[in-house]
Amino acid sequence: MLKVLFLTMLTLALVESQDTEETITYTQCTDGYEWDPVRQQCKDIDECDIVPDACKGGMKCVNHYGGYLCLPKTAQIIVNNEQPQQETPAAEAASGAATGGVAASSMATSGVVPGGGFVASAAAVAGPEVQTGRNNFVIRRNPADPQRIPSNPSHRIQCAAGYEQSEHNVCQDIDECTAGTHNCRADQVCINLRGSFACQCPPGYQKRGEQCVDIDECSVPPYCHQRCVNTPGSFYCQCSPGFQLAANNYTCVDINECDASNQCAQQCYNILGSFICQCNQGYELSSDRLNCEDIDECRTSSYLCQYQCVNEPGKFTCMCPQGYQVVRGRTCQDINECETANECREDEMCWNYHGGFRCYPRNPCQDPYILTSENRCVCPVSNAMCRELPQSIVYKYMSIRSDRTVPSDIFQIQATTIYANTINTFRIKSGNENGEFYLRQTSPVSAMLVLVKSLTGPREYIVDLEMLTVNSIGTFRTSSVLRLTIIVGPFSF
């Protein structure tokens, strides 16, 4: 149990006003007080501040109305606040005890009262005006207390400056701010005080000379995260575009425009303080950087498709002419109609060429020739009509692309039967009226047909290539013809 030693102290006093017969003005104060000419009343002297070494032996000095206490540094002070503390006016008892406080003028041992405050024996208090009240409280009459009602209410009392007499004959504070009797400037705020008033600048302003000027909070960073806007008496924070104020009205947080208000036509990507739009494949951003426009791939290049490019939203498609099909998305490949479906009769054979097909007779032999093998017609020696005709005619078919590069070797002719002591010569017998072809002999028994002029299709050429065979002594002569049908396709592929 903590034991606290209390040194000399006086009890809390409840001050009662003495009956007065007339208004009394005091200009002299008792010990421990001094006259305040401004407020026209006595005010307490702080002995702990003006008396050197007021307390000895490591004691602490505690000022109180009209006196002071020397207490141990571990002492606790319990104040009875049943009555408000007031400065003791003139003619108060020399003991210095005041309302709601603690004072000391002589030495005595005291204890704690259950109701609060300190108690002391009546013998510890000096002065004839002191008497012991209930619970050993010290009660002293104070005829000059401005807050007490005189015994005779009909008599007027004199109140200190800043106070006025109420209807109950009590001195009460004058609120100069409400009454309008203050002299504060129009740009100042009146603050009422006990017995007086004060003029202050409103929040957000500071006094400069006699005027209140605005405080520029933005000049003393860091008030705002990004932007500070000063206003009369205050300020507010702003954020840069792409940011918004957080709940603390100070920090700026990024706005995710892709979630809040997506303006992109296709793809949106949020970045710090902004966003960017992107387009799907086959589109490009328009000038507003928000919408997407289709890219016409067919206009950007003429080599995208082998035949025809067709632009579509976000893409392009390659097309091929009739008789061809698209392979690998861009290339045209001939369709072999002879392998799929054709309209040739049973006595006809189907011959496919670039971009189409033709039907030729399965037996191309004409009288006096007879068919001896596939595509080979022979004129019999026994037939007199065959004496001036080639001994045999072989039918061949080939297809070439239009606008083929020249010169170009396109077909080789070769003897199938070789006779001893014979000489073979080759020539173009017919079908070369415009000089598109040239036959170059490559060996005694073979020759190469050369294309020397570019051909444009679709067109069909029938060229007879003849091989003459003569013996070395000139007693034997024969010939054979290879009838070559050349079909030029309509395109270069």
C-alpha positions as a Python dict, from the first residue, in 0.01 Angstrom:
ca = {
    (1, 'M'): (0, 0, 0),
    (2, 'L'): (141, 329, -118),
    (3, 'K'): (177, 576, 161),
    (4, 'V'): (183, 937, 60),
    (5, 'L'): (310, 1199, 296),
    (6, 'F'): (136, 1532, 260),
    (7, 'L'): (307, 1836, 402),
    (8, 'T'): (153, 2162, 507),
    (9, 'M'): (-176, 2225, 332),
    (10, 'L'): (-507, 2395, 376),
    (11, 'T'): (-841, 2247, 294),
    (12, 'L'): (-1058, 2340, 5),
    (13, 'A'): (-1276, 2633, 95),
    (14, 'L'): (-1627, 2721, -3),
    (15, 'V'): (-1634, 3096, -5),
    (16, 'E'): (-1953, 3272, 83),
    (17, 'S'): (-2021, 3634, 21),
    (18, 'Q'): (-2064, 3859, 322),
    (19, 'D'): (-2353, 4085, 344),
    (20, 'T'): (-2266, 4430, 226),
    (21, 'E'): (-2454, 4743, 289),
    (22, 'E'): (-2308, 4929, -10),
    (23, 'T'): (-2081, 4886, -309),
    (24, 'I'): (-1717, 4844, -204),
    (25, 'T'): (-1406, 4887, -423),
    (26, 'Y'): (-1080, 4712, -320),
    (27, 'T'): (-741, 4823, -439),
    (28, 'Q'): (-522, 4642, -187),
    (29, 'C'): (-466, 4267, -177),
    (30, 'T'): (-377, 4021, 97),
    (31, 'D'): (-53, 3827, 116),
    (32, 'G'): (3, 3599, -183),
    (33, 'Y'): (-193, 3826, -418),
    (34, 'E'): (-121, 4139, -618),
    (35, 'W'): (-350, 4396, -779),
    (36, 'D'): (-427, 4358, -1153),
    (37, 'P'): (-505, 4708, -1284),
    (38, 'V'): (-636, 4573, -1616),
    (39, 'R'): (-891, 4335, -1474),
    (40, 'Q'): (-939, 4552, -1162),
    (41, 'Q'): (-901, 4264, -920),
    (42, 'C'): (-640, 4073, -724),
    (43, 'K'): (-450, 3792, -888),
    (44, 'D'): (-244, 3513, -739),
    (45, 'I'): (137, 3541, -711),
    (46, 'D'): (335, 3236, -834),
    (47, 'E'): (582, 3202, -544),
    (48, 'C'): (739, 2893, -705),
    (49, 'D'): (847, 3117, -992),
    (50, 'I'): (971, 3424, -804),
    (51, 'V'): (1103, 3280, -473),
    (52, 'P'): (1451, 3127, -515),
    (53, 'D'): (1476, 2778, -369),
    (54, 'A'): (1125, 2798, -227),
    (55, 'C'): (1143, 2432, -120),
    (56, 'K'): (1446, 2257, 29),
    (57, 'G'): (1554, 1899, 68),
    (58, 'G'): (1447, 1776, -277),
    (59, 'M'): (1087, 1880, -225),
    (60, 'K'): (882, 2006, -519),
    (61, 'C'): (711, 2342, -516),
    (62, 'V'): (338, 2351, -602),
    (63, 'N'): (186, 2698, -644),
    (64, 'H'): (-162, 2763, -517),
    (65, 'Y'): (-390, 3057, -465),
    (66, 'G'): (-235, 3284, -203),
    (67, 'G'): (57, 3053, -128),
    (68, 'Y'): (244, 2740, -224),
    (69, 'L'): (312, 2385, -110),
    (70, 'C'): (637, 2193, -62),
    (71, 'L'): (557, 1831, -131),
    (72, 'P'): (760, 1515, -194),
    (73, 'K'): (824, 1450, -561),
    (74, 'T'): (615, 1132, -532),
    (75, 'A'): (318, 1310, -374),
    (76, 'Q'): (-19, 1307, -549),
    (77, 'I'): (-250, 1608, -538),
    (78, 'I'): (-625, 1549, -538),
    (79, 'V'): (-826, 1863, -599),
    (80, 'N'): (-1189, 1904, -495),
    (81, 'N'): (-1365, 2050, -796),
    (82, 'E'): (-1703, 2104, -637),
    (83, 'Q'): (-1661, 2479, -694),
    (84, 'P'): (-1476, 2646, -984),
    (85, 'Q'): (-1128, 2779, -918),
    (86, 'Q'): (-1110, 3157, -904),
    (87, 'E'): (-849, 3412, -823),
    (88, 'T'): (-896, 3534, -465),
    (89, 'P'): (-1004, 3899, -451),
    (90, 'A'): (-883, 4162, -210),
    (91, 'A'): (-932, 4132, 170),
    (92, 'E'): (-921, 3751, 159),
    (93, 'A'): (-795, 3570, 468),
    (94, 'A'): (-420, 3566, 512),
    (95, 'S'): (-419, 3188, 504),
    (96, 'G'): (-455, 3206, 122),
    (97, 'A'): (-707, 2918, 81),
    (98, 'A'): (-924, 2958, -235),
    (99, 'T'): (-1216, 2780, -394),
    (100, 'G'): (-1145, 2445, -556),
    (101, 'G'): (-767, 2453, -484),
    (102, 'V'): (-492, 2380, -230),
    (103, 'A'): (-276, 2633, -42),
    (104, 'A'): (-29, 2626, 248),
    (105, 'S'): (79, 2877, 512),
    (106, 'S'): (176, 2652, 805),
    (107, 'M'): (280, 2291, 865),
    (108, 'A'): (22, 2019, 933),
    (109, 'T'): (-41, 1655, 846),
    (110, 'S'): (-351, 1593, 640),
    (111, 'G'): (-540, 1294, 499),
    (112, 'V'): (-767, 1223, 202),
    (113, 'V'): (-1140, 1274, 242),
    (114, 'P'): (-1368, 1025, 67),
    (115, 'G'): (-1547, 1310, -111),
    (116, 'G'): (-1224, 1438, -270),
    (117, 'G'): (-975, 1713, -188),
    (118, 'F'): (-755, 1756, 120),
    (119, 'V'): (-856, 1807, 488),
    (120, 'A'): (-663, 1966, 768),
    (121, 'S'): (-725, 2045, 1128),
    (122, 'A'): (-884, 2382, 1191),
    (123, 'A'): (-582, 2463, 1404),
    (124, 'A'): (-365, 2447, 1096),
    (125, 'V'): (-540, 2750, 947),
    (126, 'A'): (-462, 3095, 1074),
    (127, 'G'): (-702, 3386, 1089),
    (128, 'P'): (-1020, 3468, 1276),
    (129, 'E'): (-1233, 3440, 960),
    (130, 'V'): (-1179, 3064, 928),
    (131, 'Q'): (-1415, 2810, 1074),
    (132, 'T'): (-1445, 2436, 1036),
    (133, 'G'): (-1737, 2320, 822),
    (134, 'R'): (-1889, 1983, 736),
    (135, 'N'): (-1636, 1704, 671),
    (136, 'N'): (-1368, 1924, 824),
    (137, 'F'): (-1375, 2155, 520),
    (138, 'V'): (-1231, 2500, 583),
    (139, 'I'): (-1486, 2770, 514),
    (140, 'R'): (-1392, 3136, 505),
    (141, 'R'): (-1620, 3426, 429),
    (142, 'N'): (-1512, 3652, 142),
    (143, 'P'): (-1706, 3976, 117),
    (144, 'A'): (-1558, 4066, -225),
    (145, 'D'): (-1630, 3743, -419),
    (146, 'P'): (-1790, 3865, -746),
    (147, 'Q'): (-1973, 3535, -800),
    (148, 'R'): (-2162, 3528, -470),
    (149, 'I'): (-2503, 3676, -404),
    (150, 'P'): (-2505, 3945, -137),
    (151, 'S'): (-2726, 3892, 162),
    (152, 'N'): (-2920, 4195, 53),
    (153, 'P'): (-3007, 4161, -322),
    (154, 'S'): (-3132, 4519, -343),
    (155, 'H'): (-2781, 4654, -308),
    (156, 'R'): (-2575, 4690, -627),
    (157, 'I'): (-2227, 4544, -658),
    (158, 'Q'): (-1932, 4666, -861),
    (159, 'C'): (-1807, 4411, -1116),
    (160, 'A'): (-1462, 4395, -1268),
    (161, 'A'): (-1399, 4501, -1627),
    (162, 'G'): (-1548, 4249, -1867),
    (163, 'Y'): (-1820, 4149, -1620),
    (164, 'E'): (-2169, 4282, -1559),
    (165, 'Q'): (-2433, 4241, -1289),
    (166, 'S'): (-2699, 3982, -1364),
    (167, 'E'): (-3060, 3987, -1256),
    (168, 'H'): (-2957, 3775, -959),
    (169, 'N'): (-2705, 4041, -855),
    (170, 'V'): (-2412, 3822, -963),
    (171, 'C'): (-2117, 3935, -1174),
    (172, 'Q'): (-2125, 3743, -1501),
    (173, 'D'): (-1895, 3752, -1803),
    (174, 'I'): (-1981, 3985, -2089),
    (175, 'D'): (-1973, 3810, -2429),
    (176, 'E'): (-1832, 4094, -2636),
    (177, 'C'): (-1841, 3880, -2948),
    (178, 'T'): (-2217, 3828, -2927),
    (179, 'A'): (-2291, 4177, -2807),
    (180, 'G'): (-2088, 4328, -3089),
    (181, 'T'): (-1882, 4546, -2856),
    (182, 'H'): (-1552, 4404, -2975),
    (183, 'N'): (-1318, 4589, -3207),
    (184, 'C'): (-1209, 4298, -3425),
    (185, 'R'): (-1160, 4369, -3794),
    (186, 'A'): (-1403, 4238, -4053),
    (187, 'D'): (-1148, 3977, -4164),
    (188, 'Q'): (-1093, 3854, -3807),
    (189, 'V'): (-1285, 3620, -3579),
    (190, 'C'): (-1385, 3727, -3229),
    (191, 'I'): (-1311, 3476, -2950),
    (192, 'N'): (-1481, 3542, -2616),
    (193, 'L'): (-1268, 3508, -2301),
    (194, 'R'): (-1354, 3539, -1931),
    (195, 'G'): (-1369, 3909, -1877),
    (196, 'S'): (-1232, 3990, -2221),
    (197, 'F'): (-1208, 3880, -2586),
    (198, 'A'): (-945, 3806, -2847),
    (199, 'C'): (-926, 3872, -3223),
    (200, 'Q'): (-794, 3586, -3431),
    (201, 'C'): (-760, 3513, -3801),
    (202, 'P'): (-995, 3247, -3939),
    (203, 'P'): (-853, 2904, -4022),
    (204, 'G'): (-635, 2913, -4332),
    (205, 'Y'): (-524, 3272, -4268),
    (206, 'Q'): (-232, 3423, -4080),
    (207, 'K'): (-187, 3765, -3928),
    (208, 'R'): (48, 3999, -4115),
    (209, 'G'): (58, 4335, -3948),
    (210, 'E'): (-303, 4423, -3877),
    (211, 'Q'): (-444, 4219, -4163),
    (212, 'C'): (-529, 3852, -4209),
    (213, 'V'): (-374, 3714, -4525),
    (214, 'D'): (-439, 3377, -4689),
    (215, 'I'): (-194, 3095, -4615),
    (216, 'D'): (-72, 2940, -4940),
    (217, 'E'): (-67, 2577, -4833),
    (218, 'C'): (59, 2477, -5178),
    (219, 'S'): (386, 2663, -5119),
    (220, 'V'): (476, 2430, -4833),
    (221, 'P'): (499, 2080, -4985),
    (222, 'P'): (411, 1805, -4963),
    (223, 'Y'): (42, 1872, -4922),
    (224, 'C'): (-78, 1696, -5237),
    (225, 'H'): (46, 1390, -5424),
    (226, 'Q'): (36, 1556, -5766),
    (227, 'R'): (-130, 1897, -5791),
    (228, 'C'): (-222, 2147, -5520),
    (229, 'V'): (-478, 2425, -5577),
    (230, 'N'): (-477, 2706, -5321),
    (231, 'T'): (-812, 2866, -5230),
    (232, 'P'): (-894, 3152, -4989),
    (233, 'G'): (-848, 3002, -4646),
    (234, 'S'): (-795, 2649, -4770),
    (235, 'F'): (-670, 2429, -5055),
    (236, 'Y'): (-759, 2112, -5242),
    (237, 'C'): (-571, 1844, -5432),
    (238, 'Q'): (-602, 1757, -5797),
    (239, 'C'): (-471, 1466, -5998),
    (240, 'S'): (-325, 1454, -6345),
    (241, 'P'): (-534, 1308, -6629),
    (242, 'G'): (-559, 933, -6591),
    (243, 'F'): (-556, 950, -6209),
    (244, 'Q'): (-818, 1007, -5943),
    (245, 'L'): (-810, 1116, -5579),
    (246, 'A'): (-809, 841, -5322),
    (247, 'A'): (-1035, 845, -5017),
    (248, 'N'): (-778, 1049, -4822),
    (249, 'N'): (-817, 1336, -5076),
    (250, 'Y'): (-438, 1349, -5104),
    (251, 'T'): (-308, 1047, -5289),
    (252, 'C'): (-364, 998, -5662),
    (253, 'V'): (-434, 646, -5787),
    (254, 'D'): (-430, 527, -6146),
    (255, 'I'): (-761, 494, -6331),
    (256, 'N'): (-800, 170, -6523),
    (257, 'E'): (-968, 316, -6828),
    (258, 'C'): (-1010, -30, -6979),
    (259, 'D'): (-1247, -123, -6693),
    (260, 'A'): (-1404, 214, -6621),
    (261, 'S'): (-1486, 347, -6968),
    (262, 'N'): (-1329, 139, -7240),
    (263, 'Q'): (-1318, 360, -7549),
    (264, 'C'): (-1114, 122, -7762),
    (265, 'A'): (-1293, -39, -8052),
    (266, 'Q'): (-1108, -370, -8014),
    (267, 'Q'): (-823, -418, -7764),
    (268, 'C'): (-749, -194, -7463),
    (269, 'Y'): (-429, -197, -7254),
    (270, 'N'): (-409, 8, -6934),
    (271, 'I'): (-87, 192, -6856),
    (272, 'L'): (5, 424, -6569),
    (273, 'G'): (-200, 740, -6610),
    (274, 'S'): (-341, 647, -6950),
    (275, 'F'): (-427, 362, -7186),
    (276, 'I'): (-351, 248, -7540),
    (277, 'C'): (-569, 84, -7800),
    (278, 'Q'): (-462, -193, -8032),
    (279, 'C'): (-633, -365, -8320),
    (280, 'N'): (-677, -725, -8417),
    (281, 'Q'): (-480, -873, -8702),
    (282, 'G'): (-591, -728, -9031),
    (283, 'Y'): (-685, -391, -8878),
    (284, 'E'): (-496, -72, -8802),
    (285, 'L'): (-563, 221, -8566),
    (286, 'S'): (-742, 515, -8717),
    (287, 'S'): (-629, 875, -8666),
    (288, 'D'): (-827, 908, -8340),
    (289, 'R'): (-618, 622, -8191),
    (290, 'L'): (-939, 459, -8067),
    (291, 'N'): (-1114, 299, -8363),
    (292, 'C'): (-982, 34, -8598),
    (293, 'E'): (-988, 39, -8973),
    (294, 'D'): (-966, -261, -9201),
    (295, 'I'): (-635, -306, -9382),
    (296, 'D'): (-684, -364, -9754),
    (297, 'E'): (-407, -617, -9797),
    (298, 'C'): (-487, -649, -10166),
    (299, 'R'): (-381, -288, -10223),
    (300, 'T'): (-58, -315, -10027),
    (301, 'S'): (93, -583, -10250),
    (302, 'S'): (23, -740, -10587),
    (303, 'Y'): (205, -1061, -10495),
    (304, 'L'): (-20, -1185, -10219),
    (305, 'C'): (-224, -1406, -10449),
    (306, 'Q'): (-121, -1586, -10766),
    (307, 'Y'): (-442, -1496, -10943),
    (308, 'Q'): (-689, -1270, -10757),
    (309, 'C'): (-695, -1112, -10409),
    (310, 'V'): (-1030, -1044, -10241),
    (311, 'N'): (-1023, -813, -9937),
    (312, 'E'): (-1245, -900, -9639),
    (313, 'P'): (-1291, -737, -9295),
    (314, 'G'): (-969, -807, -9110),
    (315, 'K'): (-832, -1047, -9370),
    (316, 'F'): (-804, -1130, -9740),
    (317, 'T'): (-878, -1434, -9954),
    (318, 'C'): (-711, -1562, -10270),
    (319, 'M'): (-923, -1689, -10555),
    (320, 'C'): (-836, -1891, -10863),
    (321, 'P'): (-1003, -1903, -11206),
    (322, 'Q'): (-1221, -2185, -11324),
    (323, 'G'): (-1026, -2503, -11369),
    (324, 'Y'): (-790, -2420, -11080),
    (325, 'Q'): (-797, -2461, -10703),
    (326, 'V'): (-627, -2269, -10421),
    (327, 'V'): (-340, -2446, -10247),
    (328, 'R'): (-146, -2315, -9946),
    (329, 'G'): (-385, -2019, -9930),
    (330, 'R'): (-235, -1824, -10219),
    (331, 'T'): (-126, -2049, -10507),
    (332, 'C'): (-345, -2174, -10791),
    (333, 'Q'): (-312, -2534, -10901),
    (334, 'D'): (-470, -2690, -11206),
    (335, 'I'): (-762, -2923, -11148),
    (336, 'N'): (-728, -3250, -11340),
    (337, 'E'): (-1083, -3286, -11461),
    (338, 'C'): (-996, -3613, -11629),
    (339, 'E'): (-944, -3768, -11284),
    (340, 'T'): (-1251, -3618, -11128),
    (341, 'A'): (-1539, -3576, -11371),
    (342, 'N'): (-1551, -3512, -11745),
    (343, 'E'): (-1801, -3522, -12027),
    (344, 'C'): (-1599, -3730, -12276),
    (345, 'R'): (-1773, -4021, -12452),
    (346, 'E'): (-1660, -4378, -12435),
    (347, 'D'): (-1495, -4356, -12776),
    (348, 'E'): (-1308, -4049, -12665),
    (349, 'M'): (-1011, -3998, -12442),
    (350, 'C'): (-980, -3711, -12193),
    (351, 'W'): (-674, -3495, -12210),
    (352, 'N'): (-617, -3251, -11923),
    (353, 'Y'): (-440, -2923, -11979),
    (354, 'H'): (-373, -2613, -11761),
    (355, 'G'): (-713, -2473, -11680),
    (356, 'G'): (-932, -2730, -11855),
    (357, 'F'): (-957, -3054, -12054),
    (358, 'R'): (-1025, -3176, -12408),
    (359, 'C'): (-1188, -3490, -12549),
    (360, 'Y'): (-1000, -3657, -12836),
    (361, 'P'): (-1096, -3971, -13040),
    (362, 'R'): (-955, -4289, -12904),
    (363, 'N'): (-890, -4396, -13267),
    (364, 'P'): (-748, -4094, -13448),
    (365, 'C'): (-654, -4298, -13759),
    (366, 'Q'): (-803, -4195, -14087),
    (367, 'D'): (-819, -4404, -14405),
    (368, 'P'): (-592, -4554, -14534),
    (369, 'Y'): (-426, -4564, -14188),
    (370, 'I'): (-516, -4830, -13941),
    (371, 'L'): (-465, -4832, -13566),
    (372, 'T'): (-189, -5071, -13466),
    (373, 'S'): (-132, -4956, -13110),
    (374, 'E'): (-245, -4675, -12886),
    (375, 'N'): (-221, -4346, -13074),
    (376, 'R'): (-22, -4511, -13361),
    (377, 'C'): (-160, -4529, -13709),
    (378, 'V'): (21, -4724, -13987),
    (379, 'C'): (-41, -4711, -14359),
    (380, 'P'): (0, -5069, -14504),
    (381, 'V'): (262, -5112, -14775),
    (382, 'S'): (20, -5329, -14970),
    (383, 'N'): (-209, -5033, -15010),
    (384, 'A'): (-116, -4834, -15320),
    (385, 'M'): (-243, -4517, -15156),
    (386, 'C'): (31, -4541, -14894),
    (387, 'R'): (319, -4504, -15139),
    (388, 'E'): (334, -4124, -15110),
    (389, 'L'): (221, -4102, -14749),
    (390, 'P'): (424, -4127, -14429),
    (391, 'Q'): (456, -4484, -14317),
    (392, 'S'): (322, -4406, -13968),
    (393, 'I'): (158, -4123, -13774),
    (394, 'V'): (189, -4110, -13395),
    (395, 'Y'): (-52, -3878, -13205),
    (396, 'K'): (85, -3696, -12898),
    (397, 'Y'): (-65, -3428, -12673),
    (398, 'M'): (98, -3174, -12445),
    (399, 'S'): (-1, -2863, -12244),
    (400, 'I'): (207, -2555, -12174),
    (401, 'R'): (137, -2241, -11969),
    (402, 'S'): (60, -1911, -12129),
    (403, 'D'): (341, -1659, -12176),
    (404, 'R'): (612, -1915, -12121),
    (405, 'T'): (968, -1786, -12126),
    (406, 'V'): (1147, -1830, -12457),
    (407, 'P'): (1355, -1990, -12597),
    (408, 'S'): (1243, -2305, -12426),
    (409, 'D'): (1279, -2676, -12507),
    (410, 'I'): (932, -2823, -12495),
    (411, 'F'): (930, -3165, -12667),
    (412, 'Q'): (1179, -3431, -12783),
    (413, 'I'): (1125, -3659, -13087),
    (414, 'Q'): (1324, -3981, -13121),
    (415, 'A'): (1331, -4274, -13370),
    (416, 'T'): (1188, -4596, -13236),
    (417, 'T'): (1340, -4816, -13508),
    (418, 'I'): (1700, -4780, -13614),
    (419, 'Y'): (1812, -4917, -13950),
    (420, 'A'): (2175, -4984, -14041),
    (421, 'N'): (2346, -4760, -14294),
    (422, 'T'): (2067, -4502, -14279),
    (423, 'I'): (2057, -4132, -14222),
    (424, 'N'): (1779, -3962, -14025),
    (425, 'T'): (1679, -3601, -14076),
    (426, 'F'): (1410, -3406, -13886),
    (427, 'R'): (1187, -3116, -13992),
    (428, 'I'): (863, -2935, -13902),
    (429, 'K'): (628, -3047, -14176),
    (430, 'S'): (327, -2828, -14081),
    (431, 'G'): (181, -2611, -13804),
    (432, 'N'): (464, -2359, -13786),
    (433, 'E'): (338, -2098, -14027),
    (434, 'N'): (419, -1808, -13789),
    (435, 'G'): (756, -1942, -13685),
    (436, 'E'): (671, -2007, -13319),
    (437, 'F'): (878, -2328, -13314),
    (438, 'Y'): (1220, -2456, -13420),
    (439, 'L'): (1332, -2821, -13447),
    (440, 'R'): (1692, -2878, -13343),
    (441, 'Q'): (1851, -3217, -13415),
    (442, 'T'): (2031, -3339, -13109),
    (443, 'S'): (2159, -3679, -13236),
    (444, 'P'): (2136, -3904, -13544),
    (445, 'V'): (1812, -4047, -13407),
    (446, 'S'): (1656, -3757, -13206),
    (447, 'A'): (1561, -3389, -13220),
    (448, 'M'): (1428, -3122, -12979),
    (449, 'L'): (1130, -2894, -13046),
    (450, 'V'): (1211, -2545, -12923),
    (451, 'L'): (958, -2270, -12848),
    (452, 'V'): (1105, -1948, -12983),
    (453, 'K'): (803, -1717, -12950),
    (454, 'S'): (593, -1664, -12639),
    (455, 'L'): (243, -1805, -12675),
    (456, 'T'): (-68, -1664, -12511),
    (457, 'G'): (-362, -1890, -12444),
    (458, 'P'): (-604, -2032, -12450),
    (459, 'R'): (-503, -2172, -12789),
    (460, 'E'): (-439, -2504, -12961),
    (461, 'Y'): (-148, -2576, -13200),
    (462, 'I'): (-114, -2896, -13411),
    (463, 'V'): (245, -2940, -13525),
    (464, 'D'): (359, -3230, -13748),
    (465, 'L'): (719, -3332, -13680),
    (466, 'E'): (859, -3552, -13957),
    (467, 'M'): (1159, -3787, -13952),
    (468, 'L'): (1302, -3886, -14294),
    (469, 'T'): (1508, -4202, -14318),
    (470, 'V'): (1735, -4261, -14623),
    (471, 'N'): (1992, -4538, -14674),
    (472, 'S'): (2349, -4447, -14757),
    (473, 'I'): (2320, -4544, -15124),
    (474, 'G'): (1985, -4375, -15178),
    (475, 'T'): (1788, -4684, -15263),
    (476, 'F'): (1560, -4668, -14952),
    (477, 'R'): (1349, -4378, -14836),
    (478, 'T'): (1076, -4364, -14570),
    (479, 'S'): (919, -4115, -14331),
    (480, 'S'): (717, -4110, -14010),
    (481, 'V'): (520, -3824, -13855),
    (482, 'L'): (460, -3730, -13492),
    (483, 'R'): (147, -3518, -13481),
    (484, 'L'): (189, -3309, -13167),
    (485, 'T'): (-115, -3124, -13027),
    (486, 'I'): (1, -2834, -12806),
    (487, 'I'): (-262, -2673, -12584),
    (488, 'V'): (-164, -2333, -12440),
    (489, 'G'): (-342, -2262, -12109),
    (490, 'P'): (-516, -1930, -12041),
    (491, 'F'): (-283, -1830, -11754),
    (492, 'S'): (84, -1836, -11671),
    (493, 'F'): (28, -2089, -11393),
}
